[in-house]
């Protein structure tokens, strides 16, 4: 696609691009949407600077890509269940996304993508890393690709979510958290490319393998997926937006800014069942 409405500035050769020429708070015409969508498909994660979003404009942008997802564990602000607060300060005991993961991969239909808008960021620190799972798959040997083909893995929200948000007033007694079996290697529904789809937060085992084999293979894949060769590092500024394709990237939030404040909101777009 020739970009006519936006300017796309790749950050690395493998993953990530900054997008200029778009005010996300305003309605987006069809051509601009097509170009933004193409940039997301091409670069896996795209970044916008100097944005000013309220909850409604944030959700409107997300809805251009599909129906919005409601997080299974964290409540949104009153009247906005589709909004996920992202907030860390001097009283925090953990941060969201402190290990490599794909958002809510435990859902039967994991999200298409996530759109994070940070209004307040620390003076230094608080970067987010993104890793390209196409590149991770492509770098495997042919023999390993053949071995992984056809395998499925269990993704389980229970170990991650149970009791984690009690400090936010969440009582999850009696709640059932989602779990699902997904292919270890999935095919992206838009690009048609293969990528790895396991992560340390939600993936608990590879189905049909003895525990020792499953743990060993997952450990190897998690280490492989975290290789710096597949990554881009995004430094936040006030008003920055990151939009990542949850189907082909993992991400990691770095907590190197305690006790400083980092705060904003995330909108997540529903996806489909991995194949």
C-alpha positions as a Markdown table, in Angstrom:
| # | Residue | x | y | z |
|---|---|---|---|---|
| 1 | Unk | 0.0 | 0.0 | 0.0 |
| 2 | Unk | 1.1 | 3.5 | -0.8 |
| 3 | Unk | 0.7 | 5.7 | 2.3 |
| 4 | Unk | -1.2 | 8.9 | 1.3 |
| 5 | Unk | -2.8 | 10.0 | 4.6 |
| 6 | Unk | -0.2 | 9.0 | 7.1 |
| 7 | Unk | 3.6 | 8.9 | 7.5 |
| 8 | Unk | 5.0 | 5.6 | 8.7 |
| 9 | Unk | 8.5 | 5.7 | 10.2 |
| 10 | Unk | 9.8 | 2.2 | 11.0 |
| 11 | Unk | 11.6 | 1.9 | 14.3 |
| 12 | Unk | 13.4 | -1.4 | 13.6 |
| 13 | Unk | 13.6 | -3.6 | 10.5 |
| 14 | Unk | 11.6 | -6.3 | 12.1 |
| 15 | Unk | 8.9 | -4.7 | 14.3 |
| 16 | Unk | 7.5 | -1.3 | 15.3 |
| 17 | Unk | 6.7 | 2.0 | 13.5 |
| 18 | Unk | 5.8 | 5.5 | 14.5 |
| 19 | Unk | 2.8 | 7.0 | 12.7 |
| 20 | Unk | 2.5 | 10.7 | 12.0 |
| 21 | Unk | -0.4 | 12.6 | 10.6 |
| 22 | Unk | -3.3 | 11.2 | 12.6 |
| 23 | Unk | -5.4 | 12.8 | 15.4 |
| 24 | Unk | -6.9 | 9.8 | 17.1 |
| 25 | Unk | -9.5 | 12.0 | 18.9 |
| 26 | Unk | -11.2 | 12.8 | 15.6 |
| 27 | Unk | -13.3 | 10.5 | 13.4 |
| 28 | Unk | -11.1 | 8.6 | 10.9 |
| 29 | Unk | -12.0 | 8.5 | 7.2 |
| 30 | Unk | -11.9 | 5.1 | 5.5 |
| 31 | Unk | -8.6 | 5.7 | 3.6 |
| 32 | Unk | -6.8 | 6.7 | 6.8 |
| 33 | Unk | -8.2 | 3.7 | 8.6 |
| 34 | Unk | -7.1 | 1.4 | 5.8 |
| 35 | Unk | -3.6 | 2.8 | 6.0 |
| 36 | Unk | -3.4 | 2.6 | 9.8 |
| 37 | Unk | -4.7 | -1.0 | 9.6 |
| 38 | Unk | -2.1 | -1.9 | 6.9 |
| 39 | Unk | 0.7 | -0.3 | 9.0 |
| 40 | Unk | -0.4 | -2.4 | 12.0 |
| 41 | Unk | -0.3 | -5.6 | 9.9 |
| 42 | Unk | 3.0 | -4.7 | 8.4 |
| 43 | Unk | 4.8 | -3.6 | 11.6 |
| 44 | Unk | 2.9 | -5.5 | 14.3 |
| 45 | Unk | 3.0 | -2.6 | 16.7 |
| 46 | Unk | 2.5 | 1.1 | 15.9 |
| 47 | Unk | 3.1 | 4.2 | 17.9 |
| 48 | Unk | 1.4 | 7.6 | 18.0 |
| 49 | Unk | 2.7 | 10.7 | 19.8 |
| 50 | Unk | 1.0 | 13.8 | 21.2 |
| 51 | Unk | -2.5 | 12.5 | 21.4 |
| 52 | Unk | -5.4 | 13.8 | 23.6 |
| 53 | Unk | -8.0 | 11.1 | 24.1 |
| 54 | Unk | -10.9 | 10.9 | 26.5 |
| 55 | Unk | -12.7 | 7.5 | 27.1 |
| 56 | Unk | -15.1 | 8.0 | 24.3 |
| 57 | Unk | -12.6 | 8.9 | 21.6 |
| 58 | Unk | -10.3 | 6.1 | 22.8 |
| 59 | Unk | -13.2 | 3.6 | 22.5 |
| 60 | Unk | -14.2 | 5.0 | 19.1 |
| 61 | Unk | -10.8 | 4.4 | 17.7 |
| 62 | Unk | -10.7 | 0.9 | 19.0 |
| 63 | Unk | -14.2 | 0.2 | 17.5 |
| 64 | Unk | -12.9 | 0.9 | 14.0 |
| 65 | Unk | -11.1 | -2.4 | 14.3 |
| 66 | Unk | -13.8 | -4.5 | 15.9 |
| 67 | Unk | -16.0 | -5.0 | 18.9 |
| 68 | Unk | -14.3 | -4.0 | 22.2 |
| 69 | Unk | -13.2 | -6.6 | 24.8 |
| 70 | Unk | -14.0 | -6.5 | 28.5 |
| 71 | Unk | -11.2 | -7.7 | 30.7 |
| 72 | Unk | -12.2 | -10.9 | 32.7 |
| 73 | Unk | -10.6 | -9.8 | 36.0 |
| 74 | Unk | -10.1 | -6.0 | 36.2 |
| 75 | Unk | -13.2 | -3.6 | 36.3 |
| 76 | Unk | -13.1 | -0.5 | 34.2 |
| 77 | Unk | -14.1 | 3.0 | 35.4 |
| 78 | Unk | -17.8 | 3.5 | 36.1 |
| 79 | Unk | -19.7 | 3.4 | 32.9 |
| 80 | Unk | -16.8 | 2.2 | 30.9 |
| 81 | Unk | -16.3 | -1.5 | 31.3 |
| 82 | Unk | -14.3 | -1.6 | 28.0 |
| 83 | Unk | -11.6 | 0.6 | 29.5 |
| 84 | Unk | -8.7 | -1.0 | 31.4 |
| 85 | Unk | -7.0 | 1.4 | 33.9 |
| 86 | Unk | -3.2 | 1.1 | 33.8 |
| 87 | Unk | -1.8 | 2.8 | 36.9 |
| 88 | Unk | 1.4 | 2.4 | 39.0 |
| 89 | Unk | 2.6 | 4.7 | 41.8 |
| 90 | Unk | 4.5 | 4.6 | 45.1 |
| 91 | Unk | 1.8 | 2.4 | 46.7 |
| 92 | Unk | 1.9 | -0.3 | 44.0 |
| 93 | Unk | 3.1 | -3.7 | 44.8 |
| 94 | Unk | 3.2 | -5.0 | 41.2 |
| 95 | Unk | 2.7 | -3.8 | 37.7 |
| 96 | Unk | 0.5 | -5.1 | 34.8 |
| 97 | Unk | 2.5 | -7.0 | 32.2 |
| 98 | Unk | 5.7 | -7.5 | 34.2 |
| 99 | Unk | 6.5 | -10.7 | 32.2 |
| 100 | Unk | 6.4 | -11.4 | 28.5 |
| 101 | Unk | 2.8 | -12.2 | 27.4 |
| 102 | Unk | 0.1 | -11.9 | 24.8 |
| 103 | Unk | -3.0 | -10.1 | 26.4 |
| 104 | Unk | -5.6 | -12.5 | 27.7 |
| 105 | Unk | -4.5 | -15.4 | 25.6 |
| 106 | Unk | -6.5 | -17.6 | 28.0 |
| 107 | Unk | -9.7 | -16.5 | 26.3 |
| 108 | Unk | -11.3 | -18.8 | 23.7 |
| 109 | Unk | -11.0 | -15.9 | 21.3 |
| 110 | Unk | -8.0 | -13.9 | 22.4 |
| 111 | Unk | -7.9 | -10.2 | 21.6 |
| 112 | Unk | -7.0 | -8.9 | 18.2 |
| 113 | Unk | -5.0 | -6.1 | 19.7 |
| 114 | Unk | -4.6 | -3.6 | 22.5 |
| 115 | Unk | -4.5 | 0.2 | 22.4 |
| 116 | Unk | -2.7 | 1.8 | 25.4 |
| 117 | Unk | -2.8 | 5.5 | 26.0 |
| 118 | Unk | -0.6 | 6.9 | 28.7 |
| 119 | Unk | -1.3 | 10.4 | 30.0 |
| 120 | Unk | 1.3 | 10.5 | 32.8 |
| 121 | Unk | 4.7 | 8.9 | 32.5 |
| 122 | Unk | 7.8 | 9.1 | 34.7 |
| 123 | Unk | 10.6 | 11.4 | 33.7 |
| 124 | Unk | 12.7 | 8.3 | 32.9 |
| 125 | Unk | 12.1 | 4.6 | 32.8 |
| 126 | Unk | 8.8 | 2.8 | 32.2 |
| 127 | Unk | 9.5 | 1.7 | 28.6 |
| 128 | Unk | 7.6 | -1.2 | 27.0 |
| 129 | Unk | 9.3 | -4.0 | 25.0 |
| 130 | Unk | 7.6 | -5.7 | 22.1 |
| 131 | Unk | 8.8 | -8.9 | 20.5 |
| 132 | Unk | 7.8 | -10.1 | 17.0 |
| 133 | Unk | 6.5 | -13.7 | 17.0 |
| 134 | Unk | 6.7 | -14.0 | 13.2 |
| 135 | Unk | 10.5 | -13.5 | 13.5 |
| 136 | Unk | 10.7 | -15.9 | 16.5 |
| 137 | Unk | 9.0 | -18.6 | 14.5 |
| 138 | Unk | 11.0 | -18.0 | 11.4 |
| 139 | Unk | 14.3 | -18.3 | 13.4 |
| 140 | Unk | 13.5 | -21.8 | 14.5 |
| 141 | Unk | 15.1 | -24.8 | 12.7 |
| 142 | Unk | 13.0 | -26.6 | 10.2 |
| 143 | Unk | 13.0 | -29.7 | 12.4 |
| 144 | Unk | 11.6 | -27.7 | 15.4 |
| 145 | Unk | 9.0 | -26.1 | 13.2 |
| 146 | Unk | 7.9 | -29.6 | 12.1 |
| 147 | Unk | 7.8 | -30.9 | 15.7 |
| 148 | Unk | 5.7 | -27.9 | 16.9 |
| 149 | Unk | 3.3 | -28.2 | 14.0 |
| 150 | Unk | -0.1 | -29.5 | 15.2 |
| 151 | Unk | 0.6 | -29.2 | 18.9 |
| 152 | Unk | -1.7 | -27.3 | 21.2 |
| 153 | Unk | -1.1 | -25.7 | 24.5 |
| 154 | Unk | -3.3 | -24.8 | 27.5 |
| 155 | Unk | -3.7 | -21.1 | 28.3 |
| 156 | Unk | -5.2 | -20.6 | 31.8 |
| 157 | Unk | -6.3 | -17.3 | 33.5 |
| 158 | Unk | -6.7 | -18.9 | 36.9 |
| 159 | Unk | -3.1 | -18.8 | 38.1 |
| 160 | Unk | -2.6 | -15.2 | 36.9 |
| 161 | Unk | -5.9 | -13.6 | 38.0 |
| 162 | Unk | -7.0 | -15.4 | 41.2 |
| 163 | Unk | -6.8 | -12.9 | 44.1 |
| 164 | Unk | -4.4 | -10.6 | 42.2 |
| 165 | Unk | -6.7 | -7.5 | 42.2 |
| 166 | Unk | -8.0 | -7.7 | 45.8 |
| 167 | Unk | -6.2 | -4.4 | 46.5 |
| 168 | Unk | -8.4 | -2.8 | 43.9 |
| 169 | Unk | -11.5 | -4.1 | 45.7 |
| 170 | Unk | -12.1 | -7.1 | 43.4 |
| 171 | Unk | -13.7 | -10.0 | 45.2 |
| 172 | Unk | -13.4 | -13.0 | 42.9 |
| 173 | Unk | -14.8 | -15.7 | 45.2 |
| 174 | Unk | -16.8 | -18.0 | 43.0 |
| 175 | Unk | -15.6 | -16.5 | 39.8 |
| 176 | Unk | -14.5 | -18.8 | 37.0 |
| 177 | Unk | -11.6 | -17.5 | 34.9 |
| 178 | Unk | -11.2 | -18.4 | 31.3 |
| 179 | Unk | -9.0 | -21.1 | 29.9 |
| 180 | Unk | -8.4 | -22.4 | 26.4 |
| 181 | Unk | -6.3 | -24.7 | 24.2 |
| 182 | Unk | -4.6 | -22.9 | 21.3 |
| 183 | Unk | -2.1 | -24.0 | 18.6 |
| 184 | Unk | 1.5 | -23.5 | 19.6 |
| 185 | Unk | 2.0 | -22.2 | 16.1 |
| 186 | Unk | -0.9 | -20.0 | 14.8 |
| 187 | Unk | -1.6 | -18.6 | 11.4 |
| 188 | Unk | -2.4 | -14.9 | 11.4 |
| 189 | Unk | -5.9 | -14.3 | 9.9 |
| 190 | Unk | -4.8 | -11.2 | 7.9 |
| 191 | Unk | -1.2 | -11.7 | 6.9 |
| 192 | Unk | -1.4 | -15.5 | 6.5 |
| 193 | Unk | 2.0 | -15.8 | 8.2 |
| 194 | Unk | 2.8 | -18.3 | 10.9 |
| 195 | Unk | 3.9 | -17.2 | 14.4 |
| 196 | Unk | 4.5 | -18.7 | 17.8 |
| 197 | Unk | 1.6 | -18.4 | 20.3 |
| 198 | Unk | 2.8 | -19.4 | 23.8 |
| 199 | Unk | 3.8 | -17.0 | 26.6 |
| 200 | Unk | 5.1 | -17.3 | 30.2 |
| 201 | Unk | 2.1 | -15.7 | 31.9 |
| 202 | Unk | -0.8 | -17.8 | 30.5 |
| 203 | Unk | 0.6 | -20.9 | 28.9 |
| 204 | Unk | 0.8 | -23.7 | 31.5 |
| 205 | Unk | 1.5 | -26.8 | 29.4 |
| 206 | Unk | 1.7 | -28.3 | 25.9 |
| 207 | Unk | -1.1 | -30.8 | 25.6 |
| 208 | Unk | -0.3 | -34.5 | 25.0 |
| 209 | Unk | 3.3 | -34.3 | 26.3 |
| 210 | Unk | 4.7 | -35.5 | 29.6 |
| 211 | Unk | 5.2 | -32.7 | 32.1 |
| 212 | Unk | 9.0 | -32.7 | 31.9 |
| 213 | Unk | 8.9 | -32.5 | 28.1 |
| 214 | Unk | 6.3 | -29.8 | 28.1 |
| 215 | Unk | 8.1 | -27.7 | 30.7 |
| 216 | Unk | 11.4 | -28.0 | 28.9 |
| 217 | Unk | 10.0 | -27.1 | 25.5 |
| 218 | Unk | 8.0 | -24.1 | 26.9 |
| 219 | Unk | 11.1 | -22.9 | 28.7 |
| 220 | Unk | 13.1 | -23.0 | 25.5 |
| 221 | Unk | 10.4 | -21.2 | 23.5 |
| 222 | Unk | 9.9 | -18.5 | 26.1 |
| 223 | Unk | 13.6 | -17.8 | 26.2 |
| 224 | Unk | 13.7 | -17.8 | 22.4 |
| 225 | Unk | 10.8 | -15.4 | 22.1 |
| 226 | Unk | 12.5 | -13.0 | 24.4 |
| 227 | Unk | 15.5 | -12.6 | 22.2 |
| 228 | Unk | 16.6 | -9.0 | 21.7 |
| 229 | Unk | 16.9 | -9.8 | 17.9 |
| 230 | Unk | 13.1 | -9.8 | 17.6 |
| 231 | Unk | 12.4 | -6.7 | 19.8 |
| 232 | Unk | 11.6 | -3.0 | 19.7 |
| 233 | Unk | 11.8 | -0.8 | 22.8 |
| 234 | Unk | 9.2 | 2.1 | 23.1 |
| 235 | Unk | 10.0 | 5.1 | 25.3 |
| 236 | Unk | 6.7 | 6.7 | 26.4 |
| 237 | Unk | 6.0 | 10.4 | 26.4 |
| 238 | Unk | 2.8 | 12.1 | 27.8 |
| 239 | Unk | 0.1 | 11.5 | 25.3 |
| 240 | Unk | 1.7 | 8.5 | 23.6 |
| 241 | Unk | -0.4 | 5.6 | 22.2 |
| 242 | Unk | 0.9 | 2.1 | 21.4 |
| 243 | Unk | -1.3 | -0.2 | 19.4 |
| 244 | Unk | -0.1 | -3.8 | 19.2 |
| 245 | Unk | -1.3 | -6.8 | 17.3 |
| 246 | Unk | -1.9 | -9.3 | 20.0 |
| 247 | Unk | -1.9 | -12.2 | 17.5 |
| 248 | Unk | 1.8 | -11.8 | 16.5 |
| 249 | Unk | 3.6 | -9.9 | 19.2 |
| 250 | Unk | 4.3 | -10.3 | 22.9 |
| 251 | Unk | 5.1 | -7.4 | 25.2 |
| 252 | Unk | 6.8 | -6.7 | 28.5 |
| 253 | Unk | 6.4 | -3.6 | 30.8 |
| 254 | Unk | 9.5 | -2.6 | 32.7 |
| 255 | Unk | 9.2 | -1.4 | 36.3 |
| 256 | Unk | 12.3 | 0.7 | 36.6 |
| 257 | Unk | 10.6 | 3.9 | 37.7 |
| 258 | Unk | 9.4 | 3.1 | 41.3 |
| 259 | Unk | 8.1 | 5.2 | 43.2 |
| 260 | Unk | 7.2 | 7.4 | 40.3 |
| 261 | Unk | 3.8 | 7.6 | 38.6 |
| 262 | Unk | 2.8 | 6.0 | 35.3 |
| 263 | Unk | -0.9 | 6.2 | 34.4 |
| 264 | Unk | -3.3 | 5.8 | 31.6 |
| 265 | Unk | -5.9 | 3.6 | 30.0 |
| 266 | Unk | -6.1 | 0.6 | 27.6 |
| 267 | Unk | -8.8 | -0.4 | 25.1 |
| 268 | Unk | -8.7 | -3.9 | 23.8 |
| 269 | Unk | -10.3 | -5.2 | 20.5 |
| 270 | Unk | -11.9 | -8.6 | 20.4 |
| 271 | Unk | -10.3 | -11.2 | 18.2 |
| 272 | Unk | -11.1 | -14.7 | 16.9 |
| 273 | Unk | -10.1 | -18.3 | 17.7 |
| 274 | Unk | -6.5 | -19.0 | 16.7 |
| 275 | Unk | -5.9 | -21.5 | 13.9 |
